[in-house]
Amino acid sequence: MSTPTADPQAPAEGPDQAESPADPAAATAPPPPAEEAPQSAYDARRDLFRGIPDAMRAGVGGGQFGGVNHGISGGTFHGGVTVNHVTVGGAAHTSGEVPRATLSRLDQVFVEDGSNFQDLLEQLRKERVLVLTGPRFTGRRTAALLLLRRLGTMSVHSLDRSTSPENLADRLGTGDARGYVLCDPITTRRQPLRDTHLLAARDKLDDRSFLVITAGPHTHLEGVAGHPWQPPGTAAVLRSSLRAQVDDEAELRRLLALPAVTDFLNGHHQLREAARFANVLGRHSLHGSDPSEIETFSQGALEEQIQEWFEDQDGTLHLREKAFLVALAAFHKGPYALTAELSDLLFGLLQRTEDPALPAAVPVFGTNPAKRLQLARAIRYPKEEQTEWGPVTQSMAAFQDDRLAAVLLREVWTGHPSARPALVGWLRLLAADGRSFVRTRAASTVAVLALHDLPSAMALVIEEWALSDRPWLRIGAVNALALAHIIGTPNIPRIIDRWCADEDAHARLRWAAIRVHGLIGDERPVATVEALRTAVRRDGNDTAMLLELAQSVELLLLSDARDEVLAEVLRTRDDDRAAVDLAIDGFLRACRHTEDDEPYGRPLVLDWYARAATEQPRSARGIAELWRAALNRPRNEEALDLLHDWVVAADRDHTTEWALAALLPALVTGANERDRLLYRLQSGTDGVVPAAAGRLMAVLPNY
């Protein structure tokens, strides 16, 4: 059987069975590239490992993706300020005095170190009205209350956040030395908090009364110069809150030195979470509670944050921002602009699910990336990335805590099934995108979904993609299965074994299974090589399938388990012609590849031979045996051309020349083989014989 030398056209087996959702938002996605044939398995693997998340690159089976599934715990959040409200001026708006005991307790644990509290105190003393800006859950409210307390107010009143800016001054009561706090007032673009509202409020206050307003990322301000709140560090808040519960200094040090505490402080947690964690540690110290509560607190806090984002009972997080959170989880540590672009595509699909009659309006301008990332507990940073056009510096976006990405995807998939149609449609569009990074992240996202709900991921995404007539989607299914296996999803080898061996399975499912074997088969080389042998005996007349089988052998021979794979390949019986040809074809494909894919780089298989000659003599003999088999086949043009390419590479690199000089004698067992190699070394290209060829002739044995 002739050795395949070029990728054939992919079979066209009818229309795709799962078209992408018809939605205006889909028009924003780049058109998929023209697909006449699938990308080669080697190139697909290169793109896959270039774009996958770091945790998958490490091949983890626990931690962020595996391990215990804690689930999303319910309940309310604790640690806020308790306010007893009383009616003032009608039922629509309320104001309540904050109990002195509450202020005293907050003052006891409040930490100024690292904050700009003193600067704000002087500003408030001078202006009497202060707008304190910053993200949620950074201690702004506590700081506002204590600013008023430190200025000696006789009472502190909390105003209802539904108080309109126009009515703010009217809600300020009469009386000396009063403090007022208004936390995150409800505003809109048409009804912002203006400087005129603050001037009216200042006129209403007496000389010893003060007003502090906290403003979050969604508070609309006009003509107001807010003062950013710089919070203290999480470690300082944890220590201060714990010190209020634990008197013994040695016990305090013991608790703070626990590994779970170190992990918590490394997790970029919010101040409210630090206060709650201090309560857990204090309980453990006083009552000897279950230490697992300490160890799981950090993970639980992340899960509660995600639940809060997507439940969002107060309506502060728009559906578009929820779509951004999902996109950020999928593209964690990817380009910010790309994440934002594709999140709007998801928003359109989610909006269609939530209210088909309402078009998804996306503001072209006006989105503040810094505020958006603050809400997402994420950061933006520059990084140089390797692309097919060379190194490029891009602005990347990532969650501050790496665990958030996987936990968020799990919660959306398993906790919000109504979002599945939009999410499935979105991932399908991404899997057919013209950018390899986008396609890779679509596959890695599906892998995380499969880890937590394999039956649904298989039925709704992976099998649909694998059966598609679009090669990019089939490759997406392959990558999703391989990555799902890497992160610990059970039963993936069983699935691909069934697809590969089942004669009744659709040819495209067998195609996908063969490709997955090439990506994960190094974990079980004996079983994988045997599965490929069985497949080649059955599909020996299918040229396209023969190519895929050879490409899987190619990848396995370039994997970390190449010595074990080679040993199993060499066990092929000589009379099993189809399996022998498969081994040779896969071997020759592996021989094409060079270090860093440079045109005249060091051949990877030749480099393997050079090291194996001293470290793994059995593998060195096996490489030589496969070369002899390739050269002795009736149609050996591909092998001879490859050998010439190695001679050219040797002419440019002395290390390659030494390795080839060691290999060539092992390819000669008789006069005919010697004459054939001499002829190839002497022929050159266009009459030009590489200088290294003359030196290499000298190493051939005489017969």
N, C-alpha and C positions, 0 to 999 in steps of 0.2 A: 504493500500500500504506500502511495506516495506521501512524502512528508508535507504537511500544509505549510505554505510560505507566506500566505497573506490572509487577512481576516475577511471572511465572506460576508455577504450581506445578511442582515438579520432577517429571519423569516417573517413575512407579513401574514398573520393568521386571522385577519378580520379586525373589525373595529374594537376599540378599547371598551371594556364593559363598565367602566366607572369613570365617567367624564367629570372634569372639574366643575365645581358649582358655578352656575350662571349668576354672576353678581357684578355690579359695576366696579366694585373694589378690585376685582381681578384684573382690570385693565391697567392697574398701576404696576403689576409685576412684569419684569422683562420677558419678552417672548422666549420660549424654549429654543435651544439651538437645533439646527437641522440634525435629524438622527437617522442616518441610513444604516448604521451598524453600531452595535454596542461598543463602548469603550473597552479596550483590552483589559484583562483582569489585572495585569501589572500596573497599568496607569490608574485604574480605578482604585487599587489598593494604595498607591502613592497619594492620590487626592484624599482618600479616606483618612489616612493617618496624618496628613498635613492639617486637617481641619477639625479633628475630634477634640472634645474637651480633655483637659489634662488628666482628670481622674480616669477616663477610659484609656488614655494612652498608657497609663501605668498598669492597666489590666486589673483593677481592683475588683474584689468579690464582696466587699463589705463597705463599711464606712458610709460614704455619701450615697451609695446606690443600694448596697445590700444590707445585711444585718437585720436588726429588729425593726419591724414596722410598727412604730409607736401609734400611728393613727393621729387624727386631729381631735384633740380633746376639747370639750365644750366648756361652758362656764363663763363667768365674767372675769375681767381683769381687776386686780387689786392694786392698792398703793396710791390711789388718787386722793384728792382732798374731799372730805365729806362736808357738804354745805347744806345747812338747814334753810330752806327757802321760805320766805313769807311774802305775801302779796303786797305790792306797792303800785298804786295808780292803775288798777285794773287787772283783769285776769290774763291779758295778752302778754304781759311782761312781768318778770319777777326779779326781786333782789333779796338776797339773804345775807345776814351777818355770819361771817366765818367764826366758829367757836374759838375762844381764846386758847382752849386746850389744844386744838388742832394746830394753831399757829405756834404754840410753845413746843409741841412735838416736832414740827417741821424745823424749827429753829435749832432744836437739839441735834438733829442729824445733818443739817445743811452744811455743805462744804463749799468754801469759797476758792480753795486752791485751784489754780488753773483757769478760773473764770474771770469775767470782767465785771463782777458784781459791784465792786467799789466805784468803778467809773460810772456805772449806771446809776448808782445811788446819788452821786454828786449831780448827775444830769437831771435826775428827777427832783432833787432838792431845789435846783435852780429853775426848772421849767414847770414843775408841778403836774405836767402831763407827759407821759412817755409811751411810745409805741415800741414794744419789744418784739423783734422779728426773729424767726428761726423755724426749723422743722419741728414737727410734732414729737412729743415724748423725749424732749431734751431738757426738761426741768424748767421750762419757761414760766409755767403757772406758779410753781413753788417759788421761783425767784421773784415773781411779781408780788406775791403775798408777803414775802419777807422784806422786799424793798419798802413796802408800806409799813410794815411792823417796825423796821429799823428807823424810820423817820418819826416814830413816836405817835402815830395815829391812835386815837382812843378806840376805834373800831374799824374793821375791814369788811366791806360789803362786796359780794360777788353779784355781778349783773348778768341777766339772762342774755345769752349770745344772740338771741333773735331780736334784741333791741336794734332798731334801725339806726343808721348813722344820723339821720335827721332828728331823731328823738333822743339821742344820747344825752344831751344837756338836760333834758326834762327829767331824766331818770336819776339825776344826781340830787340827793336830798339835802336838806339844810341842817346845819349843826357844825360845831367846831371839830377840827382834827379828825376828819373822816378820811378813810382810804377806800378807793373803789378799784375793782379789777374786772375787766371785761375780756374774756378769753375767746379768741378766734371768732369775732363777730361775723354773722352771715352777711356777705356782701356779694354784689354782682358787678359785671362790667359797666352796667348802666347805673348802678347804685353803689359806688365805691365809698370808702371812708376817705373824706377829703380833709384838707387842712382847715377849712372853715368850720367843720364839725368840731375839731379839736380846740379851735379858738373859742367857740361858743361854750364848750365844756370848761375851759380854763376860766372864763368869765364867771361861771356859776360857782366855782370852788372858792372857799375862803382861803386865807393865807396859810392855814395849817392843814389843808385837805389836798389830797393827791389822787390822780387817776393813772392807772397802768393798763394799757391794752396790749394783749399778745396777738400777733399776726402770723399766720402760717403761710405756706406756699400758695394756698388758694385764696388768701385774703386780698381783695382788690383795693389798692391804695392810689390816691391821686393827690399829688402835691404834699405828700407826707414823707418826711425823712425818718424812716424807722431806724432803730438802734439794734444791730445784730446781737443776739445773745450768744455768748461764748461759754458753753457749759463746762463744769469740772469734769475730770476724767472718771471713767467707769470704776476704776480700781479705788479711787478716793471715795466715791459714793458707797461702794460696797463695804469698805473698811469702816467708814463713819456709821453707816446703818447697822453694821454688825456690832460695833463697839457699844452702841446703845443697848444691846441685848446681852452681851457677854462682858462681864466685869474683869475676868481673869486675863491678864495680858498673855500668859503662856498659852492658854486655850485659844485666844484670838489668833496668835501666830500659827498654832497648829491647824486651825480651820482654813486660814488664808493660804497655807502651804499645801493643801490637798490638791492632787492632780486635777480633779474635776473643777476646782476653782481656777487653776491655771488655764485649763481649756476654755472655761467660760470667759475669762478676761481676754483671751486670744480671739474670741468670736465676734468682736465688734457689737456687743449687746447694748441696748438702750439703758438709760438711767433707771427707768421704771422697772426694768427686768433685774437690774442690780439690786434695787431695793427689795424686790420679791425674793431674789436669791438669798439675800441676807436673812430674811425671815425663815427660809428653809434651813439655812446653816444654824441659825439661832435655835430653832426647834430641835435640830439634831443634837446640838450641844446640851440643851437642857433636858431633853427627854429620851435621847438615844434612839431617834427614829431610824427607819430603814435607810441605809446609806445609798440605796439605788435611787432614791428621790433626788439626792444631790447629783448623782452621776448622769441622770436623764434630764435634769432641769434645762440645760442649754438647748438640747434638741427640742424639748417640749415648748420652750419659749419661741423658737423659730416657727414651729407648727402653729402656735397661737397667733403669731404675727400674720402668717399667711391666711389663716381663717379670718382674721380681722379685715384683711385687705379685700377678700372676696365676698364676705358677708356685708360689710360696709353699711351698717344699718343707718348711719347718719347721713349717707349720701355724699360724703366728701370726695370719694374716689369715682371719677367718671369711668364709664365703660371703656373709653379709649385708653385710659391709664391702666385699667386691668389688662387690656390687650397688650400694652407695653410690658407689663410685668411678665406675661407669658412669653412674649418674644425675647425678653431679656434672659429668661430662664433657658430658652432654646439656644440663644446666641451669647451666653455668658462668656465674657472675655473676648468678644468679637467687636467689630467696628460699631460705634454708636450710630452713625448715620444709617448703616444697613439695618440695624435693629429697629430704629425708629421707622424707617421706610416700610419694613415688613410687618411691623406691629399695626400700622394703619390698614394694611391689607387684612389682617386678622380682625381688626375692629369692624370693618365693613361686613365681614361674614357673621360676626357675633351680633351686630346690630340687625342683620337680616333675620337671625333666629329670634331675637328678643322682640322686635317690632318690624315686621316686613313692610309695613306701610310708611315707616319713617326712614328716609334715606340717611345714609351715614355721612354726616357733614364733618369733614376733616379740615380744620383751619390750616391754611397754607403757611401762614406766619403766626407768630405770637407764642409758640411753645417755647418755654424756658428750659433748656436741657438741665441746668443745674438744679432747679426746683424739682424737675421730674425725677432726677436721679436721687435727690434727697428723700423723696417719698418712697422710692424703691429701695432705700438703704443700699445705694450703689455709688460707685465712683467712676470717674472718667480719667483716663491717663493715656499718654502717647506710647506707642510701641512700634518697633520696626518689625514688619511681617514679610516673610518670603512669599512671593507670588510668582505666577508664571511669567510675569514681566520683570522679575527681579525684586530686590528689597524695597519696600515702601513703608514709610512711617504713617501710621493711622491713629486716630483718636478712638480708643477702645472704651467699652463700658462693661462693668462687672459688679456683681453683688459684693458687698464688703465681706460677707461670710459665704465661702464657696458652697456650703451645704444648702443654701437657700434654693439654688437652681433646681436640683433634683427633687427636693421636698415639695417645691411649688408645682412642678410638673405632675408629681404624684397626686397632690391634692386636687388639681384641676381635673385630672382624668378620672379619679376614683370618687371624688367628693362632689363634683358638679357635672353629672352626666348630660345635662341639657346643653352643655357647651361642646359636646363631642362632635355633632355634625359640622359645626364651624371649624373646630380644631382639625378634624380629619380632612376637610376640604382645603384648609390652609396648608397642612403638611403636604398634601398632594401637589399643590402649586409649587411649594418650595422644592420638592423632590424633582420637579421638571425644570427648575430654574437654570438659567445659563451660567451661573456662577458655581464652581465646584464647592466652595466653602458653604454656600447656602444648601446645596444638596446634601453635603455631609452632615450639617447640623439637623436637617430634617430627619436623616436616618438615626442620628444619635438620640434625638428626641423620642422617636418611635421606640427605640431600644429601652429607654427609661419607662415608657408607658407599658411595654411588654413585661418588664420586670415586675410590675405591680398588678397587671391584669392581662396575662398572656392570651387567654381565649378571646377577649375583646380586641386586643391589638392585632391578633392574627386575622380575625374575621373582618374587621373594619378597615385595616390598613395593609398588613403585610401580604396576605394572600391576594388581595385586590391588586396590589402593585406587582406582585410576582406573575400574575396572569395577564398583565397589561401588554399591549402591542408596542408600547413606548419603551425603548431600551433604558432610558434614564430611570423610569419607575422600577423596572426590574432590577437594575443595579441598586436602587434605593432599598428594595426588599432584601437583597443580599446583604448589604451593609447593615441594615437594621437587625437582621438575624445574627450576624457575626458580632456586632457590638452588644446585643442583648446577652449573648453567651459570655462575652468578656466580663460583663458586670454582674454575672451570677444568675441569670434567668435559667431556670431548669428546663430540661427537655429539648433544647435546641438541637443537639446531635440526633436525638430520636426523630425529630421532625424531618431533618434533611436526609436521614437514612431512609425514612419511609418514602419521601418524595423521590429519592434517587432509585430505590429498588422497585417501587410499585410500577408495573408495566401499564397499569390503567391510569396512572397520574398524567396530567397534562404535560406536554413536552416542555412548556415554559417553567413549570414547577421543577422538573428534573434539571433544566438549565440553571435555575437559581440554586438548587441544592448542590450541584457540582461546583458552582462558584464559591458557595459558603464553605465547602470542603477545603478549597484552596486557602481560605482565610483562617480557619480554625482547626484544620486537620493536623497541624503540627502537635497538638495535644495528645493525639492518639494515632500516630503514624501508621501502625500496622492495619488497624481497622479502616482508616481512610484510604490507603493505597488499595486495599482489597475491594472497597466500595467502588473505587474508580475503575479497577480492572473489570468488575462485574458490569459496570455501566458501559464500558467500551465494547465488551462482547455483545451486549444487547443493541447498542446504537452505532455499531461499526459502519453502517451505511449512511449515517447522517453526518455530512461534512461539517455542518455548523456545530453539532454536538461533539464531534471529534476534536475540533479546535478548543472548545471549552474544557474538555477533559485534559488536553495537553497543557492548557494554561494553568489548570489547578496543580498539575504535577510541577510545572515551572515554579509556581509560588512556593510549593512545599520544599523544593530543592534550594530555595533561597531563604528559607525560614531558619529559625534558631534550631530546629530539630532536623536539619538537613542530613546529618550523619545517619540518624535512625531511618529517615525517609529513604535515603540512598540504599541502605542495607536491605530494606524491604523491597525496593524496586528491583534490586539485583536477584531477589528470590523468584522472579518471574520465570516460568518454564519456557525453554526455548521453543517448544512447539505451540505455545500460546501466542500466535503471531500478532494478533490485535493488541494484546497487552505489551508485547515487546516493542511494537511500533509506538505505542503510547508512551512508554518509558523513554525511548530515544527522542521522540518529538518534544516531550516536556523538557528533557535534558538540554537539547539544542536551543530551545527558547530561553532557558535559564542562562546559557552560555552567551547570549547576546548582550546581557546587561553589564554595565560598567559602574565603577565607583562614582557616585553622585550623578549618574546618567550622562557623564561627559562623553562626547563623541569618540574620543581616543583615550578615555580613562582606563584604569586598570580593570580588566575583566574580573567579575566577582567570583566566578567558578574557578578561574585560574588562580586567583588569590587563595581560594579555599584549598585548592590542590597543594599549593606551596606550603601552607601551614599544616595540612593533613600529612604531608610526606614525613614530618617529624613527630607530629602529635597524634595523628589517627591514620596509621599506614593502611588500615583496611579501607578507609574512605578514599585514600589516594589511589589504591588499586581499583576501586570501584569507578572512580572518575575516568581512569584510563580505559577500563573495560567498556564503558558506555561510549567513549570516543571511538574506540576501535569498531564497535558495533555500528555506529553512525557512519564511519568511513567505509565500512565493508558492505553497506546496503547497496542494492542496485542503483538507486537514485541517491547519490551522495553529494550532489552539487551544493546543497545548503551547508553541509558539514565542511566541505572544502572552502567555501566562501567565508565561513566563520573562522576557520583556521587562518586564512589570509588576513582577516581583520585583526586577529590576535598578533600576527607578525607585524602588522603596521603599528599596533599599540606598543609592541616590544621595541620598535625602532624609536619610539618617543620616550620610553621609560626603562631604565636599566633594571629596576626591580621586576618589571613584567618580563623583560628578556630573560632574566635568570630563572624565573618560574617556568617560562615556556621551554627553556633549555632543559629543565628537569623533567618536564612532561613528555617531550617529543620521543626520547628513547623508549618510553613505556608504550608508545603507540606502534612500535615496530616489533613484529614477531617473525617477519620473513622478508624475503627480497622484494616481493610485490608491494608490500606496505612501505618499504623503504623507498622504492622507486617512485611510488605515488606521492609521498611527502616531498622528495627531492624535486619532482616536477612542479609541485605547487609552490615550493619555496623559490624556485628559479623563475616562475612565470611573471610574478609581479603584477602591476596594473599599468596598462598603456605602455608597456615596455620598460617601466621603471621598477627596478627591484630594490626593496628596502635594504639598507646596509646591514641591518640585523639579520636578514635572511641568509647572507653568506656565512655569518658566524654560527647561525643555528644549524646549517647543513653539517657543520663539523661534529655536531653532537650525535648525529644519527649513526647507529651501529652498522657495521659491514656484514653482508651475508653473501 
